[in-house]
Amino acid sequence: MTEIDWSKAPTGANQYQPAATPNNRPVFWRVEDGVAREVWAINPDGSVRDHFTYGPEGCQAYSPWRCIVKPVEWDGEGLPPLGADVECTFAVEDKKFWHHGNVIYRGVQPEGDDFIVVKTEQFSACYREGGGMVRPYRTPEQRAEEARKVEIAELADDISAYQDHRAPCERHFRLATFLIDQGYGKQAKA
């Protein structure tokens, strides 16, 4: 994906379209409800060459599949908005692997259900609300905390099994947390 400095984008721009050929100029678009309302053609030095505003029908030359949507925040409720950075998993992975992606399209199916299309580095996939297959993109700190919780739970399971308990109790979790925080953990078997 192309890295874009959105702080230098014209005010109101929410999509970027790279130049298709060396003779074309890259452009920024302001898109509302799938309709291109405004466009800015950009010079090689980053200054605005041309600026056009369109009426209710929008610009017919707008090609959403060629545009990069400005990233937006998503709190995890409902379907993410267009441009949201997300993590998604594919049905065959059974939620074991998560991939960084970007919501590139949002639409409505003939049955009336909303759906999104998420593009990852290798694939694109369609998702509907529910199912837990898409979640907000996690920071490295959030991923580390999640890995720590998994490590503590696994160690608490091992401690309770060693003491012939069916399931870990609070003291097993406290001991596992203490050991992990002190730098101890499960050793990989050779």
C-alpha positions in Angstrom: 0.0 0.0 0.0 1.1 3.6 -0.7 1.9 5.6 2.4 0.1 8.9 2.4 0.7 11.9 4.6 -2.9 12.8 5.4 -1.8 15.9 7.3 -0.9 17.5 4.0 -4.2 16.6 2.3 -6.7 19.4 1.4 -9.3 20.0 4.1 -12.2 17.7 3.7 -10.4 15.1 1.6 -11.0 11.5 2.6 -9.7 9.5 -0.3 -6.5 9.5 -2.3 -6.1 8.3 -5.9 -2.5 7.7 -7.1 -1.6 8.7 -10.6 -2.6 6.0 -13.1 0.1 6.9 -15.6 3.1 9.3 -15.6 1.0 11.9 -17.5 -1.7 11.9 -14.8 -1.7 13.7 -11.5 -2.6 12.1 -8.2 -5.8 13.4 -6.7 -7.6 13.8 -3.4 -11.3 13.2 -3.2 -14.0 14.2 -0.8 -16.6 11.4 -1.0 -19.9 11.4 0.8 -22.2 8.3 0.7 -20.3 6.9 -2.3 -20.6 10.1 -4.3 -17.5 12.2 -5.2 -18.3 15.8 -4.2 -14.9 17.4 -4.5 -11.6 16.7 -6.1 -8.1 18.3 -5.9 -5.4 17.5 -8.5 -2.0 17.6 -6.9 1.3 18.9 -8.5 4.6 16.9 -8.0 5.6 19.4 -5.2 2.4 18.7 -3.3 0.6 21.9 -4.1 -3.0 21.9 -5.5 -3.1 22.3 -9.3 -6.9 22.2 -9.8 -9.9 22.1 -7.5 -13.4 21.2 -8.6 -16.7 20.9 -6.7 -19.5 18.7 -8.0 -23.3 18.8 -7.7 -25.7 16.1 -6.3 -24.7 13.5 -9.0 -21.0 13.8 -8.1 -18.0 13.3 -10.5 -18.6 10.5 -13.0 -14.8 10.0 -13.4 -14.5 8.9 -9.7 -13.2 5.3 -9.5 -13.5 4.0 -5.9 -11.5 0.8 -6.6 -8.5 3.0 -7.4 -8.6 5.1 -4.3 -7.0 4.7 -0.9 -9.5 5.6 1.9 -8.3 7.8 4.8 -8.0 5.7 7.9 -10.6 6.2 10.6 -11.1 5.0 14.1 -13.6 2.2 15.0 -14.7 1.2 18.5 -15.7 -2.4 17.6 -19.4 -1.8 17.6 -21.4 -2.8 14.5 -19.6 -2.9 11.2 -16.5 -0.7 10.8 -16.7 2.5 8.7 -15.0 2.8 5.3 -11.3 3.3 5.8 -11.0 1.7 9.3 -7.9 -0.2 10.1 -9.0 -3.7 11.3 -7.9 -7.2 11.9 -9.8 -10.0 10.2 -9.7 -13.7 10.1 -10.9 -16.0 7.4 -13.5 -18.8 7.9 -10.9 -21.6 7.3 -8.7 -20.2 10.0 -11.2 -20.7 12.9 -10.2 -17.4 14.5 -6.6 -18.6 15.1 -4.8 -16.2 12.8 -5.6 -12.5 12.4 -4.5 -10.3 9.5 -4.1 -6.5 9.4 -6.5 -5.0 6.8 -8.4 -1.9 5.7 -12.1 -1.6 5.0 -12.2 -0.6 1.3 -16.0 -1.0 0.6 -19.3 -0.9 2.5 -22.6 -1.9 0.9 -26.0 -3.5 1.3 -26.9 -7.0 0.1 -30.1 -7.7 -1.8 -31.5 -9.1 1.5 -30.9 -5.8 3.2 -28.0 -6.8 5.3 -25.0 -4.4 5.5 -21.6 -5.8 4.5 -18.0 -4.7 4.2 -15.0 -5.7 2.1 -11.6 -5.8 3.9 -8.4 -5.8 1.9 -5.4 -7.4 3.6 -1.9 -7.7 2.2 -2.7 -10.9 0.3 -6.5 -11.2 0.1 -9.8 -9.4 0.1 -12.9 -10.8 1.9 -16.5 -9.9 2.5 -17.9 -9.7 6.1 -21.4 -9.2 7.6 -22.2 -8.0 11.1 -21.9 -10.7 13.8 -19.6 -13.7 13.7 -16.6 -11.9 15.3 -14.5 -12.2 12.2 -13.5 -8.5 12.2 -12.1 -6.5 15.2 -10.4 -3.2 15.7 -6.7 -3.1 14.9 -4.7 -3.7 18.1 -1.6 -1.8 19.1 1.6 -3.7 19.9 1.0 -3.1 23.6 -2.5 -4.6 23.3 -1.1 -7.7 21.5 1.6 -8.1 24.2 -1.0 -7.9 27.0 -3.2 -10.5 25.2 -0.2 -12.8 24.8 0.6 -12.4 28.5 -2.9 -13.3 29.5 -2.8 -16.5 27.3 0.6 -17.4 28.8 -0.8 -16.9 32.4 -3.9 -19.0 31.7 -1.8 -21.9 30.2 0.6 -21.8 33.2 -2.3 -21.8 35.6 -3.7 -24.8 33.8 -0.4 -26.7 34.2 -0.1 -25.8 37.9 -3.6 -27.0 38.6 -3.0 -30.2 36.7 0.2 -30.8 38.7 -1.8 -30.5 41.9 -4.5 -32.8 40.6 -7.2 -30.1 40.3 -9.8 -30.3 37.5 -9.6 -26.6 36.7 -7.4 -23.7 37.9 -8.6 -21.6 40.8 -7.7 -18.1 41.9 -4.5 -19.1 43.7 -3.3 -20.9 40.5 -3.8 -17.7 38.5 -2.1 -15.6 41.2 0.9 -17.9 41.2 1.1 -18.1 37.4 0.9 -14.3 37.2 3.7 -13.9 39.8 5.9 -16.4 37.9 5.3 -14.7 34.5 6.0 -11.3 36.0 9.3 -12.6 37.5 10.4 -13.8 34.1 9.6 -17.5 34.4 7.4 -19.3 31.9 6.9 -22.5 30.1 10.0 -23.8 28.3 9.7 -25.0 24.8 10.2 -28.8 24.5 13.2 -29.8 22.4 
